[in-house]
Amino acid sequence: MAVAAQKQKVTRTETTASREGGMPFLLQVSTLTWRSLMTILRSPAEIIPSIFISVFFLLIYEGSFSQAASFIPGLGANYIAFILPFSLVSGALSGSSSASQNLVRDIENGYFDKLLLTPVSRAALLLGPILAGGLALAVQTIIVILLGLLLGLESVTGILGLIAVL
C-alpha cells in the first residue's frame, strides 16, 4: 500500500515538473494571443458588428442631438466630444462578448480540453484570448476616434487625452 502511494506521489511530482518546464510564461501568452488574433481575423463577422454599433451610435446621436447640445450649459458646439465616449463603451461591450464567444467555442469544440492537457499555464490559457480581445477593441477604438476626428472632434486634452482613452 505504501509503495502505491509512493508511486502516485512520484507521478504527481513528474507531472508538476513537466508543467514547470517548457515554454516561458510570456511566450505561452503571446502564442495563445496570436492564435486568438488569427481566429478573430479569419472571422471578421465577429468584429465588424461592434465597429458598426459604435459608428451607428456616433453618427445617429451626432446628427440627431447636435443642435440640442447648444442648450446644455458649458458644452458648446462640440457635441461629438460628449457622445464619443458613449459610442466607444457601447462598441466595447459588444466587442467583449465577441472575445468571450471565441473562448466558449473552444470549450464546446473540445479544443480547450486539449489545451488543458498540454504543459501550458492555466493563466496563459485565459490571458491569451483576453489580450487578443483587448487588442481587437483597441483597433476598434482607434477607428471610431479617427471617425470622430473626421467629424470635427476637438479634444480639450489634446492627443494625449485621446491616447489615454485606449
N, C-alpha and C positions, 0 to 999 in steps of 0.2 A: 504494500500500500504506500509506503514511504517512497519507494522507487518511482511509482506512478506520479506522485505529487511532485517529486524532484524533476521528473521528465517534463511535466507540464510547465514547471517553473522555467526550465531551460528554453522551452518552446516560446513562452511569452517573452523572455529576455531576447531571444533571437529576433522575434517579430519587432520588438521595440527598437532593437539595434538597427534592423534593416530599414525601419521608418526614419530613424535619425540620420542614417547615411543617405547618399543620393544627392539630388539637386539642392542647391541653396534655396532658401525660402523666397527670396526676391525673384529668382529665376522661375520658380514654380508659379508665382503670382503673375509674372509677365507672360509666361506661356499660356496660362489659362485666360488671361485678359485678351491676349492676341486671338485665341480661339473664339472667344465670345465676340470680339470685334468683327472677325470674319463671318460669324453667324449673322450678325446684325447687317453687315454689308451685303451678304448674299440674299437677304430678305428685306429689301428696302420698304416693303409694305408695312413693316412694323414701326419704322421711324418716321416715315413721311406723314402719317396722320397726326402725330404730335406736333410736327412743324406746321401743318395746315391749321391745327387748332389754335396755335399761338398767333399765326398770321391772321386768321379769321377774326379772333377777338381784337387784335390790334387794329385792323382795318375797319371793322364794323363799329367799334366803340369810338374810334377817332372820327369817322365820318358822321356818326350819329350825335355824339355828345360834345364835339369840339366847340360848337357855338355856345352851348350851355355852360362851358367852362368859364366863360367871361363873367358869370355871376358868382363864381367861387372866389372869395377874397384871397388875395395873395398868390393865386395860381397863374394868373396872367394868360397869355395866349398859347402857351406851350402845354396843351392838354396831353400830348403824346408822352411827355415825361411822367405824367400822372398815371396813365393807363398801361404803360410798358411793363411795369413790374407784375401787374395782374396777368398780362398776356404771357409773361415768362413763367409764372407759377402754374398757370393752367396747363401750359405745354409740358412743364416738368412733371406734373402729376400724371399726365397720360404717358409720358416717356418712361417714367419709373415703372409703371405697370408693364410696359413692354419688356424691360430688362428682367423683371421677375418672371414673366411668361417664358422667357428662354430657359431659366433655371427649372421651372416646373416642367417644361417639355423634356429636358434632360432627365428629370426624375421619372416621368411617365414612360419614356422610351427605354429606360434601364441603363442609359449611359452614365448617369450619376452613380449607380451602384458599381459599375465597372471602375469608375474613378476612385471610389472608396476602397477598392481592393489594391490600388496602387500605393506605393510609399510616398504619397503626397500629403502634405499638411492639410488638416481639415479646414484651417483658417484660409489657406490658399484656395481651396475649392469654392469657398463662398466669396472671398475677396476678389478673385479674378472677374467673375461676372458683374459684381458690383462696380468695380472700376471701369469695366467696359461700358456699362450703362451710364456711368458718370461722364465718361468721355463723349458718348453719343449725345448726352444732354448738353455738354459744353459746346459741341458743334451746333446743336440746335439753337442754343442761346446766342451764339455769335451770329448766326443767320438772322435771327429776329432783331438783334440790336443793330445790325447793318441795315436792315429794312427800316427800322426806326430812324436811323440817321438819314436815310434817303427821304423819309417823310418829314424831316425837319426837326428831329430831336436835338435839343440843346441841353447838354448835361451841365449842371451847375458845378459838379465836382470835376469836370474835365475827363480826360481819357483814363485817369487813374480810378475814377469812380465807376466807369464802365467796365474796367478790368476787374474791379472788386466784385462786380455782380457775378462774374464767373466763379 
